[in-house]
């Protein structure tokens, strides 16, 4: 089998951790916000089993920040998201769907509030900075918008808490989920949030001082030997089992937040002003005609590139599979699919063609676990 490499350029950036993870055995990359994002360190299933029992350190520098600072910063951030941030507080992270004027999803970032005039939007894979700049210019907002030099590393897994306590002390174990604070490492303060793109628990370190961050990266491995620390990355199996949605895979600008199950992040009754609010009211009034659901398929492997049609027993298309993988827990393929009404009822049977073979499956709720 031929192997190929990715040609690097200014349009495709490596991260401060790239040289380290390549020595540690990264075997695959994806592209995320124009940066290299590790996608595998050997077997994804082996990494999945390790993540659920131990601790991993991830290079997720591709999770870029959009900093918005100025007197109108809060107005701009609120204009971008359908979630009511009027009662948000300093030192807190918020999961916030960002939508356009039609109600289509632009991104689903985590937003960090430092204070009323300074915010970070920790983005999924789309150019949110351009969207923010356009809105700011059009509304003549008094803000500065830029990408700060921040490169996240994540420490994930059930033993992440013991490892981080060993380095930062007991205080870090008191950090509540989706809170953030500054913690000192050898004279340098690092912003650390109790967060991460897995359901196994852990932290994200928003590294602003690169030299100190690299030293911390190495120190995590030195101090984590007793916890069987390994390099890792967002794991396809774990994230699908946990229904952690991936922008660009499970959803995109053609989907609205109601279809994606984000109802609790949509505040149409509040007095806050955000783009697309009137269109979301119309969508709510008319009702959605499709929505994201889980599917279970009686197959042992699958490779999803693009999307795969799902059909009923009469060969009518009932939806499309957007992400899928073999789950060791269920012993079959599971996936996230956009299902048409009325076929989204749990236990709706389906058929899918994989590698010229037809397999049976059924619709189910999310998350799987």
PyMOL commands that set and color helices and strands:
alter all, ss='L'
color gray80, all
select helices_A, chain A and resi 18-23+44-51+73-80+128-139+160-168+170-174+210-223+225-227+236-241+263-265+277-286
alter helices_A, ss='H'
color red, helices_A
select strands_A, chain A and resi 28-32+35-40+56-59+65-69+92-99+105-115+118-122+144-146+151-156+180-185+188-193+202-207+230-232+290-297+308-311+317-327+332-340+349-354+357-364
alter strands_A, ss='S'
color yellow, strands_A
deselect
rebuild
show_as cartoon
